[in-house]
């Protein structure tokens, strides 16, 4: 049975922001990079509580 397709959205960025993100993501997809960034943010918020 085939896997269901991932639901993908688009995010609009300025070219400057896109270029800055590209320098940070180190051969990961943008989705992987942003997912890791969200985890780090959530962990930092938990530490503040």
C-alpha positions as CSV (number, residue, x, y, z in Angstrom):
1,X,0.0,0.0,0.0
2,X,1.5,3.4,-0.9
3,X,2.2,6.0,1.8
4,X,-0.1,8.9,1.9
5,X,1.3,12.1,0.5
6,X,2.6,14.6,2.9
7,X,0.6,17.8,3.2
8,X,2.9,20.5,2.1
9,X,2.4,24.3,2.2
10,X,4.4,27.2,0.9
11,X,5.9,29.9,3.0
12,X,6.8,33.2,1.4
13,X,10.2,34.7,2.3
14,X,12.2,37.6,1.1
15,X,15.3,36.6,-0.8
16,X,17.5,38.0,2.0
17,X,15.8,35.7,4.6
18,X,16.0,32.7,2.2
19,X,19.7,33.3,1.7
20,X,20.3,33.6,5.4
21,X,18.4,30.4,6.1
22,X,20.3,28.6,3.3
23,X,23.6,29.4,5.1
24,X,22.3,27.9,8.3
25,X,20.7,24.7,7.2
26,X,23.8,22.6,6.4
27,X,22.6,20.2,3.8
28,X,19.2,19.6,5.3
29,X,15.9,20.3,3.7
30,X,14.2,23.5,4.8
31,X,11.5,21.3,6.4
32,X,14.0,19.4,8.5
33,X,15.8,22.6,9.5
34,X,12.7,24.4,10.5
35,X,11.4,21.4,12.4
36,X,14.6,21.3,14.4
37,X,14.4,25.0,15.0
38,X,10.8,24.6,16.3
39,X,12.0,21.8,18.7
40,X,14.8,24.0,20.0
41,X,12.4,26.9,20.5
42,X,9.9,24.7,22.4
43,X,12.6,23.3,24.6
44,X,13.9,26.8,25.4
45,X,10.3,27.9,26.4
46,X,9.9,24.9,28.7
47,X,13.2,25.8,30.4
48,X,11.9,29.3,31.1
49,X,8.8,28.0,32.9
